[in-house]
C-alpha cells in the first residue's frame, strides 16, 4: 500500500480502526478478528488504531495478544481519557488518570512503547495543558513516542501544541461529516500536525449495506444515533443510493468511492476505516489504489454538502462531550 506522512510518522495511506472487534457494532467473532488483523498487515496496512475504552481493554488486549510477534511491522495508536464507571461514560484527562491508563495500555498491548497516544476527548474540567503535560512526561520516559488529540477544536489544538508538539489530530470526517473543514484543517496544516479521519464510511452507512435498522442488534450504537433514526434514515439513504450510482460508473463499491473521496481531500490525510471482517479489510485497501475522475469525486462530495444530511452524528449525551469550533 502507498505511504503517507502523518506529522513525523510515515504510515500506510489507510489505517485500520479496530474498535468494532470489541464493541459497538454487533458481536464480533474472535477468530475472524484475528484473521482480519493479520490480513491487514499482510496487505500493507502499517497503522492500527485502538483505545483503552474499546471493550474496556479488550481491544488493546486483542491486538497485544494477536500481533505481539509482529509489533515491529506497524505504527500503533491508542487513546486515553474516556472510561466507563457504573455503566456511564466518563471523560477524565486528569494527569493521574492519563498516566494510570497509559501504563495499563502498555501492559495490555504487550509493548514497551506506544507510537501515538491520543487524548480521546478534551476534559473540560482539566486544562488541556495539564493533560498534555502528563503525556509529555511519558514521551520523555520513552513510553510513548508522539501525542495526539481527538475531536478537539482549533483553539484546543493550538493550546496543546504550545505545551508539547502534537503529532496528529483524529476527528470524524467523511462525505457526510464535514465539521473539521471549518477551522481544524487549516490549524493542522499551519502547525504541521497530521490529520486522521475516523468513521470515513459513516459507520457503514455510506457503504449502502444498511437498509433496515431492525437488522442491527439492539445494542448496536447506531440505534441511538439521530442520522439512523426514523425519517432521517430514509432521507439519508436516498443520498447513499445516489452515491452508489457514481460508484457503479467507476467500477468500484460505494465504500471504496467514499474512501477515495477522503483520500483525495489531502495527500497527508490518513483515514482509518474500521472493520472486523477480512473481506472488508481487502476491499478498503483496494480503495487506496483507485483513480476516480475529479468530476465524480466532486459529485460525490456535493451529494452530502450544504446541510443535505439530516440528524446529529451522536445522541445528545455524546454530543456534549465534543469540543467544536464556534
C-alpha positions in Angstrom: 0.0 0.0 0.0 1.2 3.6 -0.7 2.6 5.5 2.3 1.6 8.9 3.7 3.2 11.3 6.1 1.3 11.7 9.4 3.2 14.5 11.1 6.6 12.9 11.7 5.3 9.4 11.2 5.2 7.6 7.9 2.3 5.1 7.7 0.1 3.3 5.1 -2.4 5.5 3.2 -5.2 3.8 5.1 -5.1 2.7 8.7 -7.2 0.0 10.4 -9.7 1.1 13.0 -10.1 -1.9 15.4 -12.9 -0.8 17.7 -15.6 -3.0 16.1 -13.6 -6.1 17.0 -14.6 -5.4 20.6 -17.8 -3.2 20.8 -20.5 -1.0 19.3 -21.4 -2.7 16.0 -22.7 -6.1 17.0 -21.0 -9.2 18.2 -17.5 -9.9 16.8 -16.1 -13.3 16.0 -12.7 -13.8 17.7 -11.2 -16.0 15.0 -12.4 -13.6 12.2 -10.9 -10.6 14.1 -7.6 -12.4 14.4 -7.6 -13.2 10.7 -8.5 -9.6 9.9 -5.6 -8.2 11.9 -3.1 -10.5 10.2 -4.7 -9.9 6.8 -4.3 -6.1 7.3 -0.6 -6.4 7.9 -0.2 -8.8 5.0 -1.9 -6.3 2.7 0.3 -3.4 3.7 -1.6 -1.6 6.5 1.1 -0.2 8.8 -1.2 1.9 11.1 -3.5 0.3 13.6 -5.9 2.3 15.9 -7.4 1.2 19.2 -8.2 2.8 22.6 -8.3 1.9 26.3 -12.1 2.4 26.1 -12.8 -0.1 23.4 -14.3 -3.2 25.0 -12.9 -1.8 28.3 -9.5 -3.0 27.5 -10.5 -6.0 25.4 -9.4 -4.3 22.1 -5.9 -3.5 23.3 -5.5 -7.0 24.7 -6.6 -8.5 21.4 -4.0 -6.5 19.4 -1.3 -7.3 22.0 -2.1 -11.0 22.0 -2.6 -11.5 18.3 0.1 -9.2 16.9 2.7 -9.3 19.6 5.1 -11.2 17.4 4.6 -8.6 14.6 4.8 -5.5 16.6 7.7 -4.2 14.5 5.5 -4.2 11.4 3.1 -1.4 12.3 2.6 2.0 13.9 0.4 1.6 17.0 -2.1 4.2 18.1 -4.2 4.1 21.2 -6.1 6.6 23.3 -6.8 7.5 26.9 -9.3 9.8 28.7 -12.6 8.1 28.4 -13.7 5.3 30.7 -16.9 3.6 31.9 -17.9 4.0 35.5 -21.1 2.5 36.9 -22.3 2.0 33.3 -21.8 5.6 32.4 -19.3 7.2 30.0 -16.8 9.4 31.9 -14.2 11.8 30.4 -11.2 12.1 32.8 -8.0 13.5 31.5 -6.5 14.4 34.8 -2.8 13.7 34.9 -3.2 10.9 37.4 -5.8 9.2 35.2 -3.9 9.7 32.0 -0.7 8.2 33.4 -2.6 5.2 35.0 -4.4 4.5 31.8 -1.2 4.7 29.8 0.6 2.2 32.0 -2.4 -0.2 31.7 -2.5 0.3 27.9 1.2 -0.6 27.6 0.6 -3.8 29.5 -2.5 -4.9 27.5 -0.8 -4.0 24.2 2.2 -6.2 25.1 4.6 -3.4 24.1 7.2 -1.2 25.7 6.2 1.9 23.7 3.0 3.2 22.0 3.8 5.1 18.9 0.9 7.6 19.0 -1.2 8.1 22.2 -4.2 10.4 21.9 -6.4 12.1 24.4 -9.7 10.6 23.4 -11.7 13.7 24.2 -11.0 17.0 25.9 -11.8 17.1 29.6 -13.4 20.5 30.2 -12.6 20.2 34.0 -8.9 19.9 33.4 -6.8 22.5 31.4 -5.6 20.9 28.2 -2.0 21.9 29.1 -2.1 19.6 32.2 -3.4 16.6 30.3 -0.8 17.1 27.5 1.9 17.7 30.1 1.2 14.3 31.7 1.6 12.6 28.3 4.7 14.7 27.7 6.2 13.1 30.8 5.6 9.7 29.2 7.3 10.8 26.0 10.4 11.8 28.0 10.2 8.4 29.7 10.2 6.6 26.4 6.8 5.0 26.9 5.0 6.9 24.1 6.6 8.4 21.0 4.1 11.0 20.0 1.0 12.7 21.4 -2.4 13.1 19.6 -5.7 14.7 20.2 -9.2 13.5 19.2 -12.3 15.6 18.4 -10.7 18.9 19.6 -11.3 22.5 18.4 -8.7 24.5 16.7 -8.1 26.6 19.8 -7.6 23.5 21.9 -5.1 22.2 19.4 -3.1 25.4 19.5 -3.0 25.4 23.3 -2.0 21.8 23.4 0.7 22.2 20.8 2.2 25.1 22.7 2.6 22.7 25.7 4.1 19.9 23.7 4.2 19.2 19.9 1.1 17.4 18.7 1.7 14.7 16.1 -1.9 14.1 14.9 -5.5 15.1 15.4 -8.2 12.5 14.9 -11.8 13.5 14.2 -14.8 12.1 12.4 -14.6 13.1 8.8 -16.4 11.7 5.7 -18.7 12.6 2.9 -21.5 13.1 5.5 -19.4 14.7 8.3 -17.5 17.8 7.4 -17.0 19.6 10.7 -13.2 19.7 10.7 -13.2 21.7 7.4 -14.3 24.8 9.3 -11.0 25.5 11.2 -9.3 22.3 12.2 -7.7 21.5 8.8 -6.1 24.9 8.5 -4.8 24.7 12.0 -3.2 21.3 11.5 -1.6 22.4 8.2 -0.2 25.6 9.8 1.3 23.7 12.7 2.5 20.6 10.7 0.1 18.3 12.5 -1.3 15.2 10.8 -5.0 14.5 10.4 -6.7 11.1 10.9 -10.3 10.9 9.7 -12.2 8.3 11.7 -15.5 6.8 10.6 -14.7 7.7 6.9 -17.5 5.3 5.9 -20.1 6.9 8.1 -20.3 3.9 10.4 -21.0 1.7 7.4 -24.0 3.8 6.2 -22.1 5.2 3.2 -21.4 1.6 2.0 -25.1 1.2 1.3 -25.2 -2.1 3.3 -27.6 -0.8 6.0 -31.1 -0.8 4.6 -33.1 -1.7 7.6 -32.3 -0.7 11.2 -34.2 -3.7 12.5 -31.5 -5.9 11.1 -28.9 -4.4 13.5 -28.6 -5.8 17.0 -30.4 -4.0 19.8 -27.2 -2.8 21.5 -25.6 -1.5 18.2 -24.6 2.1 18.9 -26.2 3.2 15.6 -29.6 2.5 17.1 -29.1 5.7 19.3 -27.7 7.9 16.5 -30.1 10.6 15.1 -28.9 10.1 11.5 -30.0 6.5 11.6 -33.4 7.2 13.1 -36.9 7.5 11.6 -37.3 10.0 8.8 -33.6 10.9 8.9 -32.7 7.4 7.9 -34.9 7.4 4.8 -33.7 10.8 3.7 -30.0 9.9 4.1 -30.4 6.6 2.5 -31.7 8.3 -0.7 -28.3 10.2 -0.8 -26.4 6.9 -0.4 -28.4 5.4 -3.3 -27.2 8.2 -5.5 -23.6 7.7 -4.3 -23.9 4.0 -5.4 -24.7 5.2 -9.0 -21.5 7.2 -9.1 -19.6 4.2 -7.7 -21.0 2.0 -10.5 -19.7 4.4 -13.1 -16.3 3.9 -11.7 -16.4 0.1 -11.3 -16.0 0.3 -7.5 -18.1 -0.1 -4.4 -19.7 2.8 -2.6 -17.3 2.2 0.3 -14.3 2.5 -2.0 -15.7 5.7 -3.5 -16.3 7.2 -0.1 -12.7 6.3 1.0 -11.3 7.6 -2.3 -13.0 10.9 -1.7 -11.4 11.3 1.8 -8.0 10.3 0.5 -8.3 12.9 -2.3 -9.0 15.7 0.1 -5.4 16.0 1.2 -2.3 13.9 0.3 -1.5 13.6 4.0 -4.9 12.6 5.4 -4.8 9.0 6.8 -8.3 7.7 7.2 -8.9 4.7 9.5 -12.0 2.7 8.3 -13.0 0.2 10.9 -13.9 -3.4 10.3 -13.8 -6.8 11.9 -14.0 -8.8 8.6 -11.2 -9.9 6.3 -13.4 -9.2 3.3 -13.7 -5.5 4.1 -10.0 -5.2 5.1 -9.2 -6.1 1.5 -12.0 -4.0 -0.1 -10.9 -0.9 1.8 -7.2 -1.5 0.9 -8.1 -1.5 -2.8 -9.6 2.0 -2.4 -6.1 3.4 -1.8 -5.2 2.4 -5.4 -8.3 3.8 -7.2 -8.2 6.7 -9.6 -11.6 8.3 -9.7 -12.4 11.1 -12.1 -12.2 14.5 -10.3 -15.7 15.3 -11.6 -17.1 12.2 -9.9 -15.3 12.9 -6.7 -16.8 16.4 -6.8 -20.3 15.0 -7.5 -20.0 12.6 -4.5 -19.0 15.5 -2.2 -21.8 17.7 -3.5 -24.4 15.0 -2.7 -23.8 15.4 1.0 -22.8 19.0 1.3 -24.7 22.2 2.4 -26.8 20.6 5.1 -28.3 17.9 3.0 -27.6 15.2 5.7 -30.2 15.1 8.4 -29.5 14.4 12.1 -26.7 14.9 14.5 -23.9 12.4 14.4 -24.3 11.4 18.1 -27.1 11.3 20.7 -27.1 14.4 22.9 -25.3 12.6 25.7 -22.2 12.2 23.5 -22.5 15.5 21.6 -21.9 17.5 24.8 -18.5 15.8 25.2 -17.3 17.2 21.9 -15.1 20.3 21.6 -16.4 22.0 18.4 -15.2 25.2 16.8 -17.7 28.0 17.3 
